[in-house]
Amino acid sequence: MAGSSVKAQTVLLLHGPRQAYQITNGYNVPLLVEDDETLIQTYTIGLNPIDWKAPDYNFGIAALPYIAGRELAGRVAITPQKNSRLKEGDRVLVISTDYRDLRKAAYQEYVVSSDFNVARIPPSISFQQAAGLGVAFSAAAITLGICMGIDFSSVLDGPDLLQLVRSVKSEIIPEDVRAECLQGITDDERAVPGDWVAVWGGSSTSANITVQLARLAGLKVITIVDTAKHGLRISGCSAQRPDLLIDSHDTDRAVDIINKSVGSQLRFALDTRGRDSATVLLEALTRQKRLNEAPPSPPQTPRELKTQTSHLVGLTGLPKETAPEGIAYHTVPIKLFHSVPAVGEALVLWLERLLEQGLIKPPPIIGVESGFDGVNKGLDRMRSGEISGGRLVVDLLA
């Protein structure tokens, strides 16, 4: 392909907070540095909320001018120097969780990625579908595998992420997520088939993939969502359909339904919306623990169940209050995906198998823009709240 001969490219640059991204021509094509790095020609970019929130609220910007973009789909232009499964011309998706390395950002014609952050996509998956899948998949798998301890080995030989990350040298794990990975959940409290998990904000892409992976692993799922907007779509999608669908409009009512439906069986919850809804999930878990710890009836009936810790994961925020006794808060250690090669490789190889076998369904594409000027248009649509329940992507090449 042309990647080895092209020296300049077009990129989108952010020059300051609260500014639009600017189309810039003649920008250097990023260079490969490590022997496991590959160069990808971008065909389709997936837009994420962080792409507009970062400049609007001035966070997550490593340097100025800045190149943004967390995921894309395209073709391999230059293969890694080391022996790799990737071949020139392969159709791939790229997951860029390393926002500090601008070579790996999606808003450019050519993108560098470590081969363990690249997944090949089968002919049945379009570039548009692939561009909107990767970040949600990595976040969902790490949420379930690390924070809740799910072992995916029964699903197409998927990874046991908790065992994997605890088998590597601890210094490889970034210090700020080390405690989550090594002490976040004990082996005897890991989620297993038949356990219930509640997901608030079930219309988001991350929730979509989380529900799919949880169901594949044998968990029972409660999805709390605006049913007027998303209920019919979710209940009509076999891959995403939960065991219990609850309307989020009346939060007290939602908590009541959870408790009356599953009794004291709920120990795991994921919030994808923010602090307020995470606090509602905390109330649901707290009520569950009260039910579980209530005196048996009749009084002389022995209680054999061991009280276990409940686990609340926040993708975008956690309750203000300190976690009550018996409940643990978790933040998703997403940087494991790029900082621990064994984790990234295990996930992309598993994703390849899931896509090849049709066991995971990409989130719906509900909007498509074209060209680099379409990125700002698409981000404006996201700012306005127009995009909900699916993904918005931008085609650079047909």
N, C-alpha and C positions, 0 to 999 in steps of 0.2 A: 504494500500500500504506500501512499504518499508520505506517511508520517516521517520516514527517515530523511527525506529530502526537503521537507517544508521547514523553514526557519522562522517564519513570522505567521501570526494568526490574529484573529479578531477575538476580543474578550469584552466582558462587561466589568467596568471598574466602579467601585464606590469610593468617592473622594471625601465624604464626610457624613456625619449623622444627619438623619432627616433629609437626605438627598436621594434623587433617583440614580439608578445605575446608569453609567455612561458607556456607550459603544465606543471602543477604542481599537483602531486598526494598527497593524504593524507591531504588535506585541510579541515578544519572543515566545516561541514554543518551549514549554518547560522541558528540562533535561532530566534524564534518568540518572539517579545517583547510586542507589543500591542495586545489587544483582538480582533482587526479586521484583524489581519495579518494571511495569509495562506502560506503554503509551497507548491511550485509547482515543480514537476519533469520535467526537460527540455527535450523535444523531438526534437524540431527544433528551431534554432536561426535565426532571421532575421538580416542581415547585413545592416548597415546604413553608409552613407558617414562620419558621425562624428567619427565612429569607427577607421578610418584610418587618418582622418584629425587631430584629437586630439593629437595622439602621434607624427605625422609628424611635426605639427606646435606648439606643446607644449601648448595646452590650454584645458580647460574643464577636467583637471585631478585633482580630489579632493585630492588624497594622493597616495603615492607610498609605496609598490606595489599596482597597481590599477587593478580592475576588470571592464571591459567595457561591453557594450551590452545594447541596449535600448528596445528590444522586443523579444518575444519568444512565442512558443506554447507548451503545454504539458498537464499534468494531475495533478489534485489536490492530493497531498500526505497527507497533514494535513490540516484540516479545521480550520477556526477561532474559538476562544473560545466563542465569542459572537454568537448569533443566526444569521445564514447566509444562503443565497440562495445556496451557494457552498456546494457540497457534495464530499466525497472522490471518486476519480476516474473520476470526471468530466473532459471533454475535454475543455480546456480553452486557451485563448490568454492573455498574460500579457504585459502591456504597462508600461515601466519603465522610467519615465521622471525625477525621483529623482536620478540624477547621483552621488550625494554625499553619498548616502547610498549604500555601496558595497554589502549589503545583497540582494539588489534588482536588481543587474546587471545580464545580461543574460548569460555571458560567464562562466557558472558553471552548474553542474548537478542538483543542487537544488537551487531554487530562492524563496526569501521571497517577498510577495506583499501584500499590503492592499487590502481587498476584493473589494473596490470601484475602483480599477485599474485593475480588472480582468473581462473579458467577457467570458461567456460560448459560445462555438461554436457548431452549428448544425452538424449532420452527413454529410450534403452536402458539408461542408467546410473541406478541408484537413489541417493537421498540417502545411504543407508547405505554403498553401494559408494564413492561419491565422497568421503565423509568420511574414509575410510581410505587414500586414494591420494596426496594432494598432497605431503606432506612427503617420503615415500619417492621420489616421482617427481623432485622438485627435487634431493634428495640424490644420487640415482642419475645423473641427467643431468649434474650438475656434477662428480661423481666421474669419470665416463667422459669428459666433454667437456673439463674443465680439467686434472684430474690425469693422465689418460691420453691426452688430446689427440684423442679421436675426433671426426671430422667427421660430423655427422648429415644433411648436406644431401641425401644420396641417399634418405633416409627421409621421404617426404612433405615435402620441402623444409625439413627440420629445420635447427637452427642449427649453425654452426661456432663453438662457444662460445669456443674458444681464440683464434681470429682476431678474434672480436667483442670480447672483453675487452681484447685487445692493441691494438685500434683506438680505444678511448676514451681520454680524458685520464687519465693515471696517477693524478692526485690524486683522481679520482672513486672509485677502488678503495680500500677501507679499508686503512690502512697495515699492519695485522697480517696481511693475506692478500695483500698486493701482490707479495711475492716468489714465492709459490706461483703466482700468476696470470701473472706476467711472466717468471719464470726457472725455473719448476718442471719444465718439459720442453721440449726443443728440437724444432724443426719436423721434423728428420730422425729423431726417435725416437717420433713420435706413433703410436699404435696404428692399424692399418689392417685392412681385411677379411682374414681368414685368420689373424690373430694369435690366440694363446691368452691367456685371462684366467682366473685361479683365484679363486673366491669362497668364502671360509670363512664358515660360518654361513648356509648357503643357505636356511634356513627363515624367516629374518627378512623383514619386508616390504621393507626397503631392498634386500636381496639379491634378492628376487623381481623387483622392478622393474629392478634392475641387469642381471640375467640377460636379461630380456625386451628391454631396450634394446640390450644388447651383441649379442644374436642378430640383432635387426633391422639392426644396423650391419654384420653379416657376420663378427663375431668368433666364435671357437670357445670354448666355456665349460666349465670344470671346476667343479663344485659339490661342496664338502665339507660334509657334514651328517650328523646322526644318522639313518642310514637306517632304523633300527628304528622311529623316530617319524615320519619325514617322507619316507622314500624312495619309498613307493608313491604318495603324493600328488604329489610333484614329478615322478616319472617318468610319471605319468598325465596331467599337464597339458602340452599341446602348447606353450603359450606359454612355460612355465618350464622345460621339459625341457632339460637340458644335454647337451653332447656326451659328457661323462664324469661319472658320479656316483660319489663316493667316500665311504665311511663315515668319520666323524671319530673314532670310538671309539679306535682305535689310531693315534696321530699319526705314529709312525715308519713304520708301514705305509702311511699316507696319503701321506707324502712319497715313499716308495719307488714307489708306484703312479704318482704324478705324473711322476716322473723316468723310469720305464720306459715310460710311455705316450706322453709327448710329447718325450722326449729333451731337447734343449737349446732347445726352441722357446718356452718360457714366459718372458715378460718382464714380465707385468703380473699383479698380485694385489691383491685387496681383502679386508680382514678386517672383519667386522661384529660380532664378539663381544667382543674385548678384547685386552690385551697378550699373554696366553699364546698364543692362537691366532695372533696376528700374528707372534709369534716362530717358530712352526712354519712359517708361510708364508715367513718370511725364510730359514729353513733350506732350503725347497724352491727358492727363487730362487737361493740361494748354490750349491746343488748343480748347478742348471741352468748357472750361469756356469762352474763347474769343467768341466762337460761341454763347454761351448762353447769354452773356452780350452785344452782338452787338446791335446797335440801331435797332428798328423795322422798317420794310419797308411795306407800306409807313410810313413816320415819325409820322403821327397822330395816327397810330394804337396803342392802349393801350397795355402795356405789363403787364400781370397779374402774370406771373411766378415769384415765389420767388427764389432768388439766394441761392443755397444750397452749403455747403462745399463738396468737393470731397475728397475721402479717398484712400490713397495708402499704401498698406501693404507690408512690405519686410520680407520674411522669412530668408534671409541670408544677407541682406544689404539694405540700403536706399541711395538716392542721397546725395552727399557731400553738396550741397547747402541747405540753410535753406528753409523750405517749403514756397512756395509763398502764398500770401494772398488767402484765399478761398480753400486751399488744406491742408489736415492734413496727417501727417505721422503716421504709426502705426507699432509697433513690436508686435509679437504674444506672449501673456502672457501664454506660455505653462505650466509654473509651477502651474497654477491654477488646473491642472488635478490631481496633487498629494497633493497640499497644502490645497485645499478647498474640503473636502470630498463630499459635495453636488454636486459640479461640476463633479467630477470624477464618482460618482455613476450615475448621470443623463445620462452621456455620455455612460458608459458601458451598462447600461440597454437598452438605445436606440439602441446601436450597436447590442445587442443581438436580438432585434426585427427586425432590418433591415436585418440582416443575415438570420434569420428564415424565413422572408417573401421574401427573394431574391431581396430586393430593392437596395442593394449595392453589387457591384461586386469587389472582391479582385483584386489587381493589378496583371498582369501576372508574373509568375515565369520564368525567363529566364536563370537561372543558379542554380545548386544544388551541393554543396560540402558535404563531409561526415567526421564526427569525428572532434575533437578539432583541429587537424592539418589542417583541411580544412578551418578553419577560416582565418589563415594567407594567404592561397592560394586564398581564395575568396577576401580578402582585397587587395591583389596585383592585382587581376583582376579589381577591382574597381579603384585603383590608375591609372591603365593604360588607363582608359576610356572605357574598354571593355563592361561594364554593363551600358546600357542606355535604358530607356523605360520600365523597369520592375524591378523585385526584384531578389536578390541573397540570397539564404538561405543555412543553414548548418544543415543537419540531424545528431542528436546524437543518437537517437533511431528510429527504423523503426516503 
